[in-house]
Amino acid sequence: MALTNCQVPALPESSLLSSETSKFTCKAIVDTGKYHSSSLTLSKNKSLREASKCGSLELASRAPTHDSFHAAALENFKKMLHCGVQPTPLTFSSLLRSCADAGSLCMGRQIHSQIIVHGFSSNTILESALIAVYTRCGEVGNGRQIFETMERKNAITWNSMIRRYSQIGNSEQALYLFGLMRRDGLAPDSFTFPALLAGATSAGSKLLGEFTGVHAYAIKVGLERDCFVGSSLIAMYSTNGFFQDARQAFDSVSSKDVGVWSSIISANIKAQRANDALDLFTEMLNLNFQPNQFIFSSSLTACGQLSILETGKQVHASCLKSNDAMDTATQNSLISMYSNCGCIQEARRVFNSLEEYRRNVISFNSMISASAQHGYPKEAAELFEQLQQVGLRPDGITMLNLLSAFNHAGLVREGVSSFSAMVEGANDQVGYRHYACIVDMLSRAGKIDEALRFIIRDMPFEPDTPLWRIVLGACSKHRNLRVAKQVARLLLEMEPEEAANYVLLANVYARSGRWRQAEEVRQLMKGKGIEKEAGFSWIEIDKATHTFGVEDRPHPLSVKIYQKLQELMSGIEAVGYVPDISFTLHDLDGAGRRQSLYYHSEKLAFAFGDLSAARGVQLRIMKNLRVCGDCHNAYKHFSLITSREIVLRDKYRFHHFSKGACSCGDYW
């Protein structure tokens, strides 16, 4: 039963224990709640499933809850008192652990009163346990008061207070207590440093110097080689963007455990080093470590970032073999992995396989994002409604994903309406990226003047250069030279060394047929020594990834690939493909411009895929930049003449080509 309003459960007379019950037996009975709670989640889920199968809502409502086991511990304590058995400090210690685990402040206060009545208020173990109860229940001030009045403080006591201040984001107090601990002559142990460094992941750069000093002290006392300390140092440095320092912390740990491996793999993911993360995952397996759910989740994220489906499937299979790995977080990573590899149906299957009570906001965010990227705005909107219906609160990512779904589909009215509802709801989750998404939505739809008015009149943030590049990119698509010149001038003043500014301006001129001006912009870039980001595409065939650049020839099958591409280009021209020479920046003659379009990286990747994969097999191709309009048109025709389904992922979204059409409806 759950405790409400600080009421102690009534005790039936028939259930009283014999007066001869020993203290040891009673202490064991009080502990029952603590030991039962460790397997609570499994038993509760099983009970709910069985009750659901029987069609009994009443039975389902009686499934064991977390509070019921802790309430049982308190009830057994009451029985113990009725029997005349005097509690020991060990009894109270078990009860306080139960209160802390349950987050029951009312129960904790009652036990605190009993401790005072029985004369144990100066017991160091119980004082430490009381600090844990109050701080974990949000009463940090009361915990600190007990801490200050303690006659004898041990490392556990100091660590408890330091950890709680770190957890609530008060790193200044955590560091202050760390200093006091040392001045009191008590040496920090391997648990003190993780307790303190937990605050470094949220404190930001303002206290990073203080925390690097803590690292130096850990080295001084020889604890930087400890697993717990090493894991905390890796997390601290990686969260603050210092990957090399995180790697050095990893290398310093003498005997690495699964936690250390988990920390460094996660650090590589944060640093956009997906290949290195998977290399570490493989190295860990070769050393016979069993991955935990955090490692599986990070590895799946890496597979998604690289869009390597076969490796992702192998990691998925390993998850299924591990009894404890398929938690909600891992399944959320699976949704994203399959989506990022172009397998939206598999992503849906994973989401649908999640029991309803296990779906959290991240689960819905992952699926809404997948729907948005693959061009299913209706499904994204339905998932958004479903999230609210089950009692979850959308966060900023949820709302951004929904807006992105409308943006990718060109549903401006629906997107603006949803955004207005978010703002009118005084939602503190609405931030810069949501406003930027509306600017992108309006610009992409050709409403460029309206987008400018929105930036000037409605946006409560200072627009940054990426936002102005969104507008400039839309000017290229819609051939709006007037606005393009104004925005380009602004961008070149703000970021004169940024290659994208020049490329976008040159694109505007080229799309408008002004080849001389486009060439002048290219020469200006060359004169400044500015190089644009190289475009490349990759495809996975037989568990191997093959990468291609523009006019790339290093591949061992290069001759056959180019022959295949010539055959494909002739084939699609025969069924109506016409090269769009506005997508080339070179001032060449007509034939030269057409020829320059033939060897874009995504066309070479498709030619290799068509050459290597069996007829009718779906091809999945990825590109690091936005796909150009000519290649998009060519892919529609490729799908027609080869009878293949093609999934192309560019920098912004997925395109599913089949039978001469694209899922984006030529809007991207």
C-alpha positions as CSV (number, residue, x, y, z in Angstrom):
1,M,0.0,0.0,0.0
2,A,1.2,3.5,-0.6
3,L,1.7,6.0,2.2
4,T,-0.3,9.2,1.7
5,N,-0.4,12.3,3.9
6,C,2.3,10.8,6.1
7,Q,-0.2,8.3,7.6
8,V,1.2,5.0,9.0
9,P,-0.8,2.0,7.8
10,A,-3.2,0.5,10.3
11,L,-2.1,-2.9,11.8
12,P,-4.5,-5.8,12.0
13,E,-4.3,-7.4,15.5
14,S,-4.2,-10.9,14.1
15,S,-1.0,-10.2,12.3
16,L,1.1,-9.2,15.3
17,L,4.4,-11.0,15.7
18,S,5.1,-13.1,18.7
19,S,6.8,-11.3,21.6
20,E,9.6,-13.8,21.4
21,T,10.6,-12.7,17.9
22,S,14.3,-11.8,17.9
23,K,15.7,-8.5,16.8
24,F,17.6,-10.3,14.1
25,T,14.3,-11.7,12.7
26,C,12.6,-8.4,12.9
27,K,15.4,-6.6,11.2
28,A,15.2,-9.2,8.4
29,I,11.5,-8.6,8.0
30,V,12.0,-4.8,7.9
31,D,14.6,-5.4,5.1
32,T,11.9,-7.3,3.1
33,G,10.8,-4.0,1.4
34,K,14.4,-3.2,0.4
35,Y,15.1,-6.5,-1.2
36,H,11.8,-6.8,-2.9
37,S,12.1,-3.4,-4.5
38,S,15.2,-4.5,-6.4
39,S,13.1,-6.8,-8.6
40,L,10.0,-4.6,-8.6
41,T,10.0,-3.4,-12.2
42,L,10.1,-7.0,-13.6
43,S,7.3,-8.2,-11.2
44,K,5.1,-5.1,-11.8
45,N,5.4,-5.4,-15.6
46,K,4.6,-9.1,-15.5
47,S,1.6,-8.5,-13.2
48,L,0.3,-5.7,-15.5
49,R,0.7,-7.9,-18.6
50,E,-1.1,-10.9,-17.0
51,A,-3.9,-8.7,-15.7
52,S,-4.3,-7.1,-19.1
53,K,-4.5,-10.5,-20.8
54,C,-7.3,-11.4,-18.3
55,G,-9.1,-8.2,-19.3
56,S,-9.3,-7.1,-15.6
57,L,-8.6,-3.4,-15.0
58,E,-9.1,-4.0,-11.3
59,L,-6.4,-6.7,-11.2
60,A,-4.1,-4.5,-13.2
61,S,-4.5,-1.7,-10.7
62,R,-3.4,-4.0,-7.9
63,A,-0.1,-4.9,-9.6
64,P,2.7,-4.3,-7.0
65,T,4.0,-0.7,-6.9
66,H,7.3,0.7,-5.7
67,D,5.7,2.3,-2.7
68,S,4.0,-0.9,-1.6
69,F,7.2,-2.7,-0.7
70,H,8.6,0.3,1.2
71,A,5.3,0.7,3.1
72,A,5.5,-3.0,4.0
73,A,8.9,-2.3,5.6
74,L,7.4,0.5,7.8
75,E,4.4,-1.8,8.6
76,N,6.8,-4.5,9.8
77,F,8.6,-1.9,11.9
78,K,5.3,-1.0,13.6
79,K,4.7,-4.7,14.3
80,M,8.1,-4.9,15.8
81,L,7.4,-2.1,18.2
82,H,4.0,-3.6,19.2
83,C,5.9,-6.8,20.1
84,G,8.1,-4.9,22.5
85,V,11.3,-5.5,20.5
86,Q,13.6,-2.5,20.6
87,P,15.0,-1.4,17.3
88,T,18.7,-1.2,16.8
89,P,20.6,1.3,14.6
90,L,20.8,-1.4,12.0
91,T,17.0,-1.5,11.9
92,F,16.7,2.2,11.4
93,S,19.5,2.1,8.8
94,S,17.4,-0.3,6.7
95,L,14.3,1.8,7.1
96,L,16.1,5.0,6.0
97,R,17.5,3.3,3.0
98,S,13.9,2.3,2.1
99,C,12.8,5.9,2.6
100,A,15.6,7.2,0.4
101,D,14.9,4.7,-2.4
102,A,11.1,5.5,-2.3
103,G,11.7,9.2,-2.1
104,S,9.3,9.2,0.9
105,L,10.0,12.4,2.9
106,C,7.0,11.8,5.2
107,M,8.2,8.3,6.2
108,G,11.7,9.6,6.6
109,R,10.6,12.3,9.1
110,Q,8.7,9.7,11.1
111,I,11.8,7.5,11.3
112,H,13.9,10.5,12.2
113,S,11.6,11.2,15.1
114,Q,11.9,7.5,16.3
115,I,15.7,7.7,16.1
116,I,15.7,10.7,18.4
117,V,13.2,9.0,20.8
118,H,15.5,5.9,21.0
119,G,18.6,8.0,21.6
120,F,20.4,7.2,18.4
121,S,20.6,10.8,17.0
122,S,24.4,10.9,17.3
123,N,25.0,7.7,15.5
124,T,27.2,8.5,12.5
125,I,25.8,5.8,10.3
126,L,22.2,7.0,10.9
127,E,23.2,10.6,10.5
128,S,24.7,9.8,7.1
129,A,21.5,7.8,6.2
130,L,19.3,10.8,7.2
131,I,21.3,13.1,5.1
132,A,20.7,10.8,2.1
133,V,17.0,10.7,2.8
134,Y,16.6,14.5,3.1
135,T,18.8,15.4,0.1
136,R,17.3,12.8,-2.2
137,C,13.8,14.0,-1.3
138,G,14.7,17.6,-2.2
139,E,15.3,18.9,1.4
140,V,19.0,19.7,0.9
141,G,18.8,22.4,3.6
142,N,17.7,19.9,6.3
143,G,20.4,17.5,5.1
144,R,23.0,20.2,5.4
145,Q,21.8,21.1,8.9
146,I,22.3,17.5,10.0
147,F,25.7,17.5,8.3
148,E,26.8,20.7,10.1
149,T,25.8,19.3,13.5
150,M,27.6,16.0,13.2
151,E,30.5,15.5,15.6
152,R,32.2,12.8,13.5
153,K,32.0,13.0,9.7
154,N,33.3,10.2,7.6
155,A,34.0,9.9,3.9
156,I,30.5,8.6,3.2
157,T,29.0,11.6,4.9
158,W,31.1,14.1,2.9
159,N,30.5,12.2,-0.3
160,S,26.7,12.2,0.2
161,M,26.6,16.0,0.6
162,I,29.0,16.7,-2.2
163,R,27.1,14.4,-4.6
164,R,23.8,15.9,-3.9
165,Y,25.0,19.5,-4.5
166,S,26.5,18.3,-7.8
167,Q,23.3,16.6,-8.8
168,I,21.2,19.8,-8.2
169,G,23.6,21.9,-10.2
170,N,25.2,23.7,-7.2
171,S,28.8,23.0,-8.1
172,E,30.1,25.9,-6.1
173,Q,28.9,24.4,-2.9
174,A,30.2,20.9,-3.9
175,L,33.6,22.4,-4.6
176,Y,33.5,24.3,-1.3
177,L,32.7,21.1,0.7
178,F,35.5,19.3,-1.1
179,G,37.9,22.0,0.1
180,L,36.5,21.7,3.7
181,M,36.9,18.0,3.6
182,R,40.6,18.2,2.7
183,R,41.1,21.0,5.4
184,D,39.5,18.7,8.0
185,G,42.2,16.1,7.2
186,L,40.0,13.6,5.6
187,A,41.4,12.1,2.4
188,P,39.0,12.0,-0.6
189,D,38.4,8.5,-1.9
190,S,37.5,6.9,-5.2
191,F,33.8,7.9,-4.6
192,T,34.5,11.5,-3.7
193,F,35.8,12.4,-7.1
194,P,32.9,11.0,-9.1
195,A,30.5,12.7,-6.6
196,L,32.2,16.1,-7.2
197,L,32.8,15.7,-11.0
198,A,29.2,14.9,-11.6
199,G,28.6,18.7,-11.4
200,A,31.2,19.4,-14.2
201,T,28.8,18.0,-16.8
202,S,26.2,20.7,-16.1
203,A,28.3,23.6,-14.7
204,G,29.6,24.6,-18.1
205,S,33.0,26.3,-18.8
206,K,32.7,28.8,-16.0
207,L,34.0,26.3,-13.4
208,L,36.0,24.1,-15.7
209,G,39.3,25.5,-14.3
210,E,38.2,24.5,-10.8
211,F,37.4,21.0,-12.0
212,T,40.7,20.6,-13.9
213,G,42.3,21.4,-10.5
214,V,40.3,18.5,-9.1
215,H,41.8,16.3,-11.8
216,A,45.2,17.5,-10.9
217,Y,44.5,16.6,-7.2
218,A,43.3,13.1,-8.3
219,I,46.6,12.6,-10.1
220,K,48.5,13.8,-7.0
221,V,46.8,11.2,-4.7
222,G,47.1,8.5,-7.4
223,L,43.4,8.0,-8.0
224,E,43.2,9.1,-11.7
225,R,43.9,5.4,-12.5
226,D,40.7,4.3,-10.7
227,C,37.8,3.2,-12.8
228,F,35.2,5.4,-11.1
229,V,37.3,8.4,-11.2
230,G,38.4,7.8,-14.8
231,S,34.9,7.5,-16.0
232,S,33.9,10.7,-14.3
233,L,36.9,12.6,-15.9
234,I,36.0,11.2,-19.3
235,A,32.4,12.5,-18.9
236,M,33.6,15.8,-17.7
237,Y,35.9,16.5,-20.6
238,S,33.7,15.1,-23.3
239,T,30.7,17.1,-22.2
240,N,32.7,20.3,-22.3
241,G,34.1,19.6,-25.7
242,F,37.6,18.5,-24.8
243,F,37.8,15.2,-26.5
244,Q,41.6,14.7,-26.4
245,D,41.6,15.3,-22.6
246,A,38.8,12.7,-22.3
247,R,40.9,10.3,-24.3
248,Q,44.0,10.9,-22.1
249,A,41.8,10.2,-19.0
250,F,40.7,6.9,-20.6
251,D,44.3,5.9,-21.4
252,S,45.3,6.7,-17.7
253,V,42.9,4.2,-16.2
254,S,45.0,1.1,-15.3
255,S,42.3,-1.6,-15.2
256,K,39.3,-0.6,-17.3
257,D,35.9,-1.9,-16.5
258,V,32.6,-1.7,-18.6
259,G,31.8,1.7,-17.1
260,V,35.1,3.2,-18.5
261,W,34.5,1.7,-21.9
262,S,31.0,3.1,-21.9
263,S,32.2,6.6,-21.0
264,I,34.9,6.7,-23.8
265,I,32.5,5.3,-26.4
266,S,29.9,7.9,-25.5
267,A,32.6,10.6,-25.6
268,N,33.4,9.6,-29.2
269,I,29.8,9.9,-30.2
270,K,29.6,13.4,-28.7
271,A,32.7,14.3,-30.6
272,Q,31.2,13.1,-33.9
273,R,33.7,10.3,-34.1
274,A,31.3,7.5,-34.9
275,N,34.0,5.3,-36.6
276,D,36.3,5.6,-33.6
277,A,33.4,4.7,-31.3
278,L,32.7,1.5,-33.2
279,D,36.4,0.7,-33.3
280,L,36.4,0.9,-29.5
281,F,33.3,-1.2,-29.3
282,T,35.1,-3.9,-31.3
283,E,38.2,-3.6,-29.2
284,M,36.2,-4.0,-26.0
285,L,34.5,-7.1,-27.4
286,N,37.9,-8.6,-28.3
287,L,38.9,-8.1,-24.7
288,N,35.9,-10.2,-23.6
289,F,33.9,-7.4,-21.9
290,Q,30.1,-7.8,-22.0
291,P,28.5,-4.5,-23.2
292,N,25.9,-2.9,-21.1
293,Q,22.8,-1.1,-22.3
294,F,24.6,2.2,-22.5
295,I,27.3,0.8,-24.7
296,F,24.8,-0.8,-27.0
297,S,22.9,2.5,-27.2
298,S,26.0,4.5,-28.1
299,S,27.1,1.9,-30.7
300,L,23.7,1.9,-32.3
301,T,23.9,5.7,-32.4
302,A,27.2,5.4,-34.2
303,C,25.8,3.0,-36.8
304,G,23.0,5.5,-37.4
305,Q,25.3,8.4,-37.8
306,L,27.3,6.5,-40.4
307,S,24.2,4.9,-42.0
308,I,25.8,1.4,-41.9
309,L,22.8,-0.9,-41.7
310,E,24.6,-4.2,-41.6
311,T,26.7,-3.3,-38.6
312,G,23.7,-1.9,-36.9
313,K,21.9,-5.2,-37.4
314,Q,24.8,-7.0,-35.9
315,V,24.7,-4.8,-32.8
316,H,20.9,-5.3,-32.6
317,A,21.4,-9.0,-32.7
318,S,23.9,-8.8,-29.9
319,C,21.4,-6.7,-27.9
320,L,18.8,-9.5,-28.3
321,K,21.3,-12.0,-26.9
322,S,21.9,-9.9,-23.8
323,N,19.2,-10.3,-21.2
324,D,19.6,-6.8,-19.7
325,A,20.5,-4.7,-22.8
326,M,17.0,-4.2,-24.4
327,D,15.9,-1.3,-22.1
328,T,13.8,1.6,-23.3
329,A,16.9,3.7,-24.0
330,T,18.4,1.0,-26.2
331,Q,15.2,0.6,-28.2
332,N,15.0,4.3,-28.7
333,S,18.5,4.2,-30.2
334,L,17.3,1.3,-32.4
335,I,14.5,3.5,-33.7
336,S,16.9,6.2,-34.6
337,M,19.5,3.8,-36.1
338,Y,17.0,2.1,-38.4
339,S,15.6,5.5,-39.4
340,N,19.0,7.0,-40.1
341,C,19.9,3.9,-42.3
342,G,16.8,4.5,-44.4
343,C,14.6,1.7,-42.9
344,I,11.5,3.6,-41.7
345,Q,9.5,0.4,-41.6
346,E,12.0,-1.3,-39.2
347,A,11.9,1.9,-37.1
348,R,8.2,1.6,-36.8
349,R,8.4,-2.1,-35.9
350,V,10.7,-1.3,-33.0
351,F,8.5,1.6,-31.8
352,N,5.4,-0.5,-32.0
353,S,7.1,-3.4,-30.1
354,L,7.7,-1.1,-27.1
355,E,5.0,-1.7,-24.5
356,E,2.9,1.4,-24.0
357,Y,4.0,2.0,-20.4
358,R,7.7,1.8,-21.5
359,R,7.4,4.5,-24.1
360,N,8.8,7.8,-22.9
361,V,9.2,11.2,-24.5
362,I,12.4,10.2,-26.2
363,S,10.7,7.2,-27.8
364,F,8.1,9.5,-29.3
365,N,10.7,12.1,-30.3
366,S,12.7,9.4,-32.1
367,M,9.7,8.2,-34.0
368,I,8.4,11.7,-34.8
369,S,11.9,12.7,-36.1
370,A,11.9,9.5,-38.2
371,S,8.5,10.4,-39.7
372,A,9.7,13.9,-40.4
373,Q,12.9,12.9,-42.1
374,H,11.2,10.3,-44.3
375,G,8.4,12.6,-45.3
376,Y,5.4,11.4,-43.3
377,P,3.9,14.6,-41.7
378,K,0.5,13.1,-41.0
379,E,2.1,10.2,-39.0
380,A,4.3,12.8,-37.1
381,A,1.2,14.8,-36.1
382,E,-0.6,11.6,-35.0
383,L,2.3,10.6,-32.9
384,F,2.4,14.1,-31.3
385,E,-1.3,13.7,-30.4
386,Q,-0.7,10.2,-29.1
387,L,2.1,11.4,-26.8
388,Q,-0.2,13.9,-25.2
389,Q,-3.0,11.4,-24.9
390,V,-0.9,9.0,-22.8
391,G,0.0,11.8,-20.4
392,L,3.5,12.7,-21.5
393,R,4.5,16.3,-21.9
394,P,6.1,17.3,-25.2
395,D,9.5,18.9,-24.8
396,G,11.4,21.3,-27.1
397,I,12.7,18.5,-29.3
398,T,9.2,17.1,-29.7
399,M,7.9,20.4,-31.0
400,L,10.9,21.0,-33.2
401,N,10.5,17.5,-34.8
402,L,6.8,18.2,-35.5
403,L,7.6,21.6,-37.1
404,S,10.3,19.9,-39.2
405,A,7.8,17.3,-40.4
406,F,5.5,20.1,-41.7
407,N,8.6,21.9,-43.1
408,H,9.8,19.0,-45.1
409,A,6.4,18.4,-46.6
410,G,5.7,22.1,-47.5
411,L,2.7,22.3,-45.1
412,V,3.3,25.9,-44.2
413,R,-0.2,26.6,-42.9
414,E,-0.1,23.6,-40.6
415,G,3.4,24.4,-39.4
416,V,2.7,28.1,-38.6
417,S,-0.6,27.1,-36.9
418,S,1.2,24.6,-34.6
419,F,4.0,27.1,-33.9
420,S,1.4,29.8,-32.9
421,A,-0.2,27.3,-30.6
422,M,3.1,26.6,-29.0
423,V,3.9,30.2,-28.4
424,E,0.4,31.1,-27.2
425,G,0.7,28.3,-24.7
426,A,3.5,30.3,-23.1
427,N,5.6,27.2,-23.5
428,D,9.1,27.7,-22.1
429,Q,10.3,25.0,-24.5
430,V,10.0,27.2,-27.5
431,G,13.5,28.5,-28.4
432,Y,15.7,29.8,-31.2
433,R,15.6,26.6,-33.2
434,H,11.8,26.7,-33.4
435,Y,11.8,30.2,-34.8
436,A,14.6,29.2,-37.2
437,C,12.4,26.3,-38.4
438,I,9.6,28.7,-39.3
439,V,12.0,31.0,-41.2
440,D,13.2,27.9,-43.1
441,M,9.6,26.8,-43.7
442,L,8.5,30.2,-45.2
443,S,11.7,30.6,-47.2
444,R,11.6,27.1,-48.6
445,A,8.0,27.7,-49.8
446,G,9.0,30.9,-51.6
447,K,7.6,33.2,-49.0
448,I,11.0,35.0,-48.6
449,D,9.7,38.4,-47.9
450,E,7.4,37.0,-45.3
451,A,10.3,35.2,-43.7
452,L,12.3,38.4,-43.5
453,R,9.3,40.1,-41.8
454,F,9.1,37.3,-39.4
455,I,12.8,37.7,-38.5
456,I,12.6,41.4,-38.0
457,R,9.2,41.7,-36.3
458,D,8.4,38.4,-34.5
459,M,11.7,36.7,-33.7
460,P,12.8,37.5,-30.1
461,F,16.4,36.4,-30.9
462,E,19.2,37.9,-32.8
463,P,19.5,35.9,-36.1
464,D,22.8,34.1,-36.5
465,T,24.7,33.4,-39.8
466,P,23.2,29.9,-40.4
467,L,19.8,31.4,-40.4
468,W,20.7,34.0,-43.0
469,R,22.2,31.1,-45.1
470,I,18.8,29.4,-45.0
471,V,17.3,32.5,-46.6
472,L,20.1,32.7,-49.1
473,G,19.7,29.1,-50.0
474,A,16.0,29.7,-50.6
475,C,16.9,32.7,-52.8
476,S,18.8,30.2,-55.0
477,K,15.9,27.8,-55.3
478,H,13.4,30.6,-56.1
479,R,15.9,32.7,-58.2
480,N,15.4,35.8,-55.9
481,L,18.4,37.9,-56.9
482,R,17.1,41.0,-55.1
483,V,17.1,39.5,-51.6
484,A,20.0,37.3,-52.3
485,K,22.4,40.2,-52.9
486,Q,21.3,41.9,-49.7
487,V,21.7,38.7,-47.6
488,A,25.0,37.8,-49.2
489,R,26.4,41.2,-48.5
490,L,25.5,40.8,-44.8
491,L,26.9,37.3,-44.6
492,L,30.2,38.2,-46.3
493,E,30.6,41.1,-43.8
494,M,29.9,38.8,-40.8
495,E,31.9,35.7,-42.1
496,P,34.2,36.6,-44.9
497,E,36.1,33.3,-44.6
498,E,33.0,31.0,-44.7
499,A,32.9,29.0,-48.0
500,A,29.2,28.3,-47.8
501,N,28.4,32.0,-48.2
502,Y,30.2,32.2,-51.6
503,V,28.9,28.9,-52.8
504,L,25.3,29.9,-52.1
505,L,25.7,33.2,-53.8
506,A,27.3,31.6,-56.9
507,N,24.4,29.1,-57.0
508,V,21.9,32.0,-57.1
509,Y,23.8,33.5,-60.1
510,A,24.1,30.1,-61.8
511,R,20.4,29.2,-61.3
512,S,19.5,32.6,-62.8
513,G,21.8,32.0,-65.9
514,R,24.3,34.7,-64.9
515,W,27.4,32.6,-65.5
516,R,29.8,35.5,-65.5
517,Q,28.8,36.6,-62.0
518,A,28.9,33.0,-60.8
519,E,32.4,32.6,-62.1
520,E,33.5,35.9,-60.5
521,V,32.3,34.6,-57.1
522,R,34.3,31.4,-57.6
523,Q,37.4,33.4,-58.5
524,L,36.9,35.5,-55.5
525,M,36.9,32.4,-53.3
526,K,40.0,31.1,-55.1
527,G,41.8,34.4,-54.6
528,K,41.1,34.3,-50.8
529,G,42.2,30.7,-50.6
530,I,38.8,29.5,-49.5
531,E,37.8,26.0,-50.4
532,K,34.2,24.7,-50.2
533,E,33.3,21.6,-48.4
534,A,33.8,18.6,-50.7
535,G,30.7,16.6,-51.5
536,F,30.8,12.8,-51.3
537,S,28.4,9.9,-51.2
538,W,28.7,6.4,-49.9
539,I,26.9,3.1,-50.2
540,E,27.1,-0.1,-48.2
541,I,27.4,-3.3,-50.3
542,D,28.1,-6.7,-48.7
543,K,28.9,-5.1,-45.3
544,A,31.6,-2.9,-46.9
545,T,31.2,0.9,-47.3
546,H,32.2,2.5,-50.6
547,T,32.7,6.2,-50.8
548,F,32.7,8.4,-53.9
549,G,33.6,12.1,-54.6
550,V,32.8,14.2,-57.7
551,E,34.5,12.7,-60.8
552,D,36.2,10.2,-58.4
553,R,38.3,7.4,-60.0
554,P,40.3,5.7,-57.2
555,H,37.9,2.8,-56.8
556,P,39.3,-0.5,-58.1
557,L,36.1,-0.9,-60.3
558,S,36.4,2.6,-61.6
559,V,36.4,1.7,-65.3
560,K,33.3,-0.5,-65.0
561,I,31.6,2.1,-62.8
562,Y,32.0,4.8,-65.4
563,Q,30.9,2.5,-68.2
564,K,27.8,1.6,-66.1
565,L,27.1,5.3,-65.5
566,Q,27.3,6.1,-69.2
567,E,24.9,3.3,-69.9
568,L,22.5,4.6,-67.2
569,M,22.7,8.2,-68.4
570,S,21.9,7.1,-71.9
571,G,19.0,5.0,-70.6
572,I,17.3,7.8,-68.6
573,E,17.8,10.3,-71.4
574,A,15.9,7.9,-73.7
575,V,12.9,8.0,-71.3
576,G,12.8,11.8,-70.8
577,Y,15.5,12.9,-68.5
578,V,16.9,16.3,-69.4
579,P,20.0,17.6,-67.6
580,D,19.4,20.8,-65.6
581,I,22.6,22.8,-66.4
582,S,21.6,25.5,-63.9
583,F,23.1,23.2,-61.2
584,T,26.7,23.5,-62.6
585,L,28.8,26.6,-61.7
586,H,31.2,26.2,-64.6
587,D,31.0,28.6,-67.5
588,L,31.2,25.9,-70.2
589,D,29.3,25.2,-73.4
590,G,26.1,23.3,-73.3
591,A,27.7,19.9,-73.8
592,G,30.4,20.6,-71.3
593,R,27.8,21.6,-68.6
594,R,25.8,18.5,-69.2
595,Q,28.9,16.3,-69.0
596,S,30.0,17.9,-65.7
597,L,26.7,16.9,-64.1
598,Y,27.2,13.2,-65.0
599,Y,29.9,12.6,-62.5
600,H,28.4,13.9,-59.3
601,S,29.2,11.6,-56.3
602,E,25.6,10.4,-55.9
603,K,25.4,9.3,-59.5
604,L,28.7,7.4,-59.2
605,A,27.5,5.7,-56.0
606,F,24.3,4.6,-57.7
607,A,26.2,3.3,-60.7
608,F,28.4,1.2,-58.4
609,G,25.3,-0.1,-56.5
610,D,23.5,-1.0,-59.7
611,L,26.7,-2.8,-60.9
612,S,27.2,-4.7,-57.7
613,A,23.7,-5.6,-56.3
614,A,21.4,-8.1,-57.7
615,R,18.5,-6.9,-59.8
616,G,15.6,-5.6,-57.9
617,V,17.5,-5.1,-54.6
618,Q,16.9,-1.8,-52.9
619,L,19.9,0.5,-52.8
620,R,20.6,2.9,-49.9
621,I,22.9,5.8,-50.7
622,M,24.0,8.6,-48.3
623,K,25.4,12.1,-49.1
624,N,27.0,14.6,-46.8
625,L,25.5,17.6,-48.5
626,R,22.1,18.5,-49.9
627,V,21.3,16.6,-53.1
628,C,21.3,18.8,-56.2
629,G,18.1,19.1,-58.3
630,D,19.7,17.4,-61.3
631,C,20.7,14.4,-59.3
632,H,17.3,14.2,-57.7
633,N,15.7,14.2,-61.2
634,A,18.2,11.6,-62.4
635,Y,17.4,9.3,-59.5
636,K,13.7,9.3,-60.3
637,H,14.6,8.1,-63.8
638,F,17.1,5.6,-62.4
639,S,14.3,4.0,-60.3
640,L,12.2,3.8,-63.5
641,I,14.6,2.1,-65.9
642,T,16.2,-0.2,-63.3
643,S,13.0,-1.2,-61.4
644,R,14.8,-0.5,-58.2
645,E,13.7,1.2,-55.0
646,I,16.3,3.8,-54.0
647,V,16.7,5.4,-50.6
648,L,18.9,8.6,-50.7
649,R,19.7,10.4,-47.5
650,D,21.2,13.9,-47.9
651,K,22.2,16.4,-45.2
652,Y,18.5,17.2,-44.4
653,R,16.2,14.4,-45.1
654,F,15.4,11.1,-46.9
655,H,14.2,10.6,-50.4
656,H,12.5,7.3,-51.4
657,F,12.5,6.8,-55.1
658,S,10.3,4.3,-56.8
659,K,8.8,3.9,-60.3
660,G,10.0,7.3,-61.4
661,A,8.7,9.3,-58.4
662,C,10.1,10.5,-55.1
663,S,8.4,10.5,-51.7
664,C,9.2,14.2,-51.2
665,G,7.0,15.1,-54.1
666,D,9.9,17.2,-55.5
667,Y,9.7,19.5,-52.5
668,W,12.9,19.6,-50.4
